[in-house]
Amino acid sequence: MKKKNSNQNRPPAASKQTWHLLFIAIFIALVVDGMDLQLLSLCLPAIRADFAVSPIKAGALTSYTLIGMGIGGLIAGLLSDRIGRVKTTIASLLTFTVFTFLLGFVQTYWQFALVRFFSGFGISALYSIGTLLVAEYVPTKKRGTVMGFLIAGWSVGYILAALISAAVLPVYGWRPLFVLSVFPALISFFILRKTQEPAGFLAAAAQKDSRTKQNEYVVIWKDKAVRKVFLLWGITYTALQFGYYGANTWLPSYLNTELGLNFKEMSLYVAGTYTAMVFGKLLAGFLADKLGRRVMWLIVGLSTAVSMPLLVTSISLTNAIFLMVGFGFLYATPLALLPAYMSETFPVRIRGTAMASLASVGKIGSVLSPLFIGYMATEFSIGYGIGLLGIAYTICGLVPGLLIKEKTFDPCAADSAGSLGNLSVIEQENS
């Protein structure tokens, strides 16, 4: 029998101009996403004072956002596998933009919580499906580097939020910050309007039309190998988001209340931390293409786990800037590795559902973590809570680093294989 060509399922490669424009659109969208998430952290003391609420209720605003993100991710994942990555990304961008704009006009704590909940729908879908869209356009040999650069957009958003809020918040309050943050999203919208669905997705959709359709969750659960990888990523994502969102939400308050920095000093320290985060993500993505996804995941996960308790036990006014920069370099790097690593572990027909659902499952950790540190702030200290987050990063580093194979599928290929037990398209091409 004639041997099948291993490239027969591979669609024509996207032009550089196509994925470069797409990269710009999603990068800008993630910058706005990052600004929005960080603005809530930076504005939390002012919002708490405006609405006269306790630390636990203030931390709950982040939790309401994350619950919305969890529900939005579940919906977006299914939609992306059915109607397309581009349509779903545009819908999420519009949802996020409208509700973020409305935050500038709410008058009560519960109005803020409700609007923030719905804006979370768009934030999650934009991250999960927007990054997947880029991953399915970018060649494998560059995917780690490009995705690391792309996810750095979130950190750029954090930096801009810190710098802009330092100038705006003391004078004009927190409301204009949410209104102004949505306008760059219009650039992303106009680019995405002209973007085609990835060729691999279109080919897979055509194959799906020619056979009996199954619910994507049924496909994930019925295949033993797919189910195993899905569950392992679920543990990983939950631990990662518990660690990351706990630190990210409460770090500004920690610098302000326990180190005694004023708002402007705290904002500059946060900006320095997120500047280091950009370089950490870029380096991690580049090294993942050179050394492998698993090796880099293990290194950055365990390094962050060690750094968290060291940070809160060693920090002082004299060394804070150095420790914060080092910490910033580390603690978001798993997020830079995640889209490339995870997108290569699921077949195309359920990839969107799997990745977005995992992001939603991970929200369990991100919802509980701000509340956990809010409780620790009440009973002990914010620093004590942040130090304990190292346990979550240990779990996050060990599970994929030891148990999840890399490059099982090529996101650029319209593979028809249903099981992760099959030889990967990438491996076939390299053999």
Helices and strands as residue ranges (DSSP letters): H 16-51, H 55-82, H 85-103, H 109-135, H 140-172, H 175-180, H 185-192, H 199-209, H 216-222, H 224-257, H 263-291, H 293-314, H 320-331, H 333-343, H 348-379, H 382-388, H 390-403, H 425-430
